[in-house]
Amino acid sequence: MITIKSAQDIERMRAAGKVVEDTLKRLEKSVRIGVTTEELNRVAEEYIRSRGAYPTCLNYNGYPKAICISVNEVVVHGIPGPRKLKDGDIVSCDVCATLNGFVGDATRTFLVGNVAEETRKLVEVTKECFYKGIEFARPGYRVSDISKAIQSHAESHGYGVVRELTGHGVGRSLHEDPEVPNFYSPRARQRLEAGMTIAVEPMITLGSREVWQLDDGWTVTTRDGKPAAHYENTIAITDGDPILLTCSEALV
């Protein structure tokens, strides 16, 4: 069931989203050649807790870490550990924080050192996909209008659009209705209305869109081993432009 948020609810989500945004800024400064993904996880957890929030991913359905960190061919849900970042890597940090009963959820893909131009372009276009999608994040449009815009922009560059994972509603829980696919689906027919809060999160691949899950039960990688990028924000639908709850950038 889709829950419509009050103005007060959205302000509380904005506060949780600010924790997420600031955590991602800290992670961006911490990403460097030689740092381990476990060290990045520690940076994130300590900072989230210092803000009086809780790292929502920790123990969520048994997930063992505070955030998800996905390197290169890992699309989502990479588990932080001893892996050291290398020159030319890209690393997606998916951060969720719960504050005063509401959740913020956002992801950024960061560049490590000298990244190949084709991979840089993938990261750039993935962010563009998000903004193309939320042009339709207004009352009267359908969820599928967001999905179609993301897919169209990604595929116009020859990229793959992951089908097995989607965006989602978010609020008092990390995952609420509706699903928000990054590809057109006739099932995503819900009309958008003011007060809906959703996480829009393009997951785009440099090669084939096919993915598979590793034996750890969490890590999802591209089947062809080519890089994937991920860009996500929690947004609120209003009677006008959507509000970005996890990002202070102006709409572009």
C-alpha positions in Angstrom: 0.0 0.0 0.0 1.3 3.4 -0.9 1.5 5.9 2.0 1.0 9.6 1.5 3.2 11.7 3.7 2.2 14.9 5.5 4.2 18.0 5.3 5.6 17.2 8.7 6.5 13.7 7.6 8.4 15.1 4.6 10.3 17.5 6.8 11.4 14.6 9.0 12.4 12.7 5.9 14.4 15.8 4.8 16.3 15.6 8.1 17.1 11.9 7.6 18.1 12.7 4.0 20.5 15.4 5.1 22.3 12.8 7.2 22.6 10.6 4.2 23.8 13.4 1.9 26.4 14.5 4.4 27.6 10.9 4.9 28.1 10.6 1.2 30.1 13.8 1.1 32.3 12.3 3.8 32.7 9.1 1.8 33.6 11.0 -1.3 36.5 12.7 0.6 37.6 9.3 2.0 37.6 7.4 -1.4 41.2 7.0 -2.5 43.6 4.5 -3.8 44.5 1.9 -1.1 41.5 2.5 1.2 39.5 -0.7 2.0 35.8 -0.9 1.6 35.6 -1.8 5.3 37.3 1.5 6.2 34.7 3.3 4.2 31.9 1.4 6.0 33.4 2.5 9.3 33.5 6.2 8.2 29.9 6.0 7.3 28.6 4.2 10.4 30.5 6.4 12.8 29.2 9.6 11.1 25.6 8.4 10.8 25.6 7.5 14.5 27.2 10.8 15.4 24.2 12.6 13.9 21.8 10.6 16.2 20.7 8.4 13.3 20.8 4.7 12.7 22.4 3.0 9.7 19.3 1.4 8.2 21.1 -1.2 6.2 22.7 -2.8 9.3 21.0 -6.1 10.0 18.3 -5.3 7.4 17.1 -8.7 6.4 20.4 -10.0 7.8 22.7 -7.6 5.9 25.9 -7.4 8.0 27.2 -3.9 7.4 26.2 -0.3 7.8 26.2 0.6 4.1 26.5 -1.2 0.7 29.7 -0.7 -1.3 29.9 -2.0 -4.8 33.1 -1.8 -6.9 33.4 -1.9 -10.7 31.3 -4.9 -11.9 29.3 -5.1 -8.7 25.9 -3.5 -9.4 24.5 -3.3 -5.8 24.7 -4.8 -2.3 28.4 -5.3 -2.2 29.5 -6.2 1.3 32.3 -4.0 2.7 35.5 -6.0 3.6 39.3 -6.1 3.1 39.2 -5.1 -0.6 41.4 -2.2 -1.4 40.4 0.4 -4.0 42.7 0.6 -7.0 43.5 3.3 -9.5 40.8 3.3 -12.1 38.1 1.7 -10.0 34.6 3.1 -9.6 32.8 2.6 -6.3 29.1 2.9 -5.5 28.2 3.8 -1.9 24.6 3.1 -1.0 23.7 4.9 2.3 20.5 4.7 4.3 19.9 6.4 7.6 16.9 6.3 9.9 16.2 9.4 12.0 13.1 10.1 14.1 11.3 7.2 12.5 11.9 8.1 8.9 14.4 6.8 6.3 16.7 8.6 3.8 18.2 6.5 1.0 20.7 7.6 -1.7 23.7 6.3 -3.7 26.6 7.9 -5.5 29.2 6.3 -7.7 32.7 7.7 -7.1 35.8 7.7 -9.3 39.1 6.4 -7.9 42.2 7.9 -9.5 42.5 7.7 -13.3 39.3 6.1 -14.5 38.9 5.1 -18.2 36.9 7.6 -20.2 34.2 5.1 -21.2 33.6 4.3 -17.5 33.6 8.0 -16.6 30.9 8.5 -19.2 28.9 5.6 -17.8 28.9 7.3 -14.4 27.9 10.6 -15.9 25.1 9.2 -17.9 23.7 7.2 -15.0 23.3 10.5 -13.1 21.7 12.1 -16.1 19.2 9.1 -16.2 18.0 10.1 -12.7 17.3 13.7 -13.7 15.6 12.6 -17.0 13.4 10.3 -14.9 12.3 12.9 -12.3 11.2 15.3 -15.0 8.1 13.1 -14.8 8.0 13.0 -11.0 4.8 15.1 -10.8 1.2 14.5 -10.1 -0.7 13.1 -13.1 2.1 11.2 -14.5 2.6 7.5 -13.8 5.6 5.7 -12.3 6.1 4.1 -15.7 6.8 7.6 -17.2 9.8 7.9 -14.9 10.9 4.4 -15.8 10.6 5.0 -19.5 12.6 8.2 -19.4 15.5 6.5 -17.5 15.5 3.5 -19.9 15.4 5.7 -23.0 18.3 7.9 -22.0 20.5 4.9 -20.9 19.8 2.9 -24.1 20.4 5.9 -26.3 24.0 5.6 -25.2 24.1 1.9 -25.8 24.1 1.0 -22.1 22.2 -1.9 -20.3 19.4 -1.2 -17.8 19.2 -3.7 -15.0 15.8 -5.4 -14.7 16.1 -7.4 -11.6 16.4 -4.5 -9.2 14.3 -1.4 -8.9 13.7 1.8 -7.1 10.9 1.9 -4.4 8.8 3.8 -2.1 10.5 4.9 1.1 9.3 6.5 4.3 9.0 4.9 7.8 10.4 1.8 6.1 13.3 1.4 3.7 11.2 -0.4 1.1 7.6 0.7 0.6 5.2 0.6 -2.3 5.4 1.4 -5.2 8.2 -0.3 -7.1 10.0 2.2 -9.4 11.6 0.3 -12.3 14.3 1.8 -14.4 12.7 0.3 -17.5 9.2 0.6 -18.9 6.9 -1.9 -17.3 3.1 -2.0 -17.9 2.7 -3.0 -14.2 4.1 0.3 -13.0 0.9 2.2 -13.7 0.4 4.0 -10.4 -0.5 7.6 -10.8 1.9 9.9 -8.9 0.3 12.2 -6.3 1.6 14.8 -3.9 2.8 13.3 -0.7 4.3 10.2 -2.3 8.0 9.7 -1.4 10.1 7.4 -3.6 13.7 6.4 -4.2 14.6 6.7 -7.9 17.8 4.8 -8.6 19.1 4.1 -12.1 21.4 1.0 -12.2 23.1 1.1 -15.6 25.7 -1.2 -17.1 28.5 -0.6 -19.6 27.7 -3.9 -21.4 25.0 -6.4 -21.1 22.1 -5.8 -18.7 22.3 -9.4 -17.4 23.3 -9.8 -13.7 23.8 -12.6 -11.2 24.0 -12.9 -7.5 27.0 -14.2 -5.7 26.9 -17.0 -3.1 27.0 -14.5 -0.2 23.3 -13.9 -1.0 23.7 -10.2 -1.4 26.3 -9.1 -4.0 24.9 -8.6 -7.5 27.3 -8.3 -10.3 27.2 -7.9 -14.1 27.4 -11.3 -15.9 29.9 -10.0 -18.4 32.2 -8.4 -15.8 31.8 -4.9 -17.2 31.3 -1.9 -14.9 28.0 -0.8 -13.5 27.1 2.6 -12.1 24.3 3.6 -9.6 22.8 7.0 -8.8 19.9 7.4 -6.3 18.0 10.0 -4.4 14.9 9.9 -2.2 12.4 12.4 -3.6 9.0 13.8 -2.5 6.2 14.4 -5.0 4.6 17.8 -4.6 2.1 19.8 -6.6 5.0 21.4 -8.4 8.6 20.3 -8.8 9.8 17.2 -6.8 11.8 17.8 -3.7 15.2 16.1 -3.5 15.4 14.9 0.1 18.9 13.5 -0.1 20.5 16.1 -2.3 21.0 19.9 -2.0 21.7 20.3 -5.8 19.3 22.4 -7.8 17.2 20.4 -10.2 18.9 20.3 -13.6 
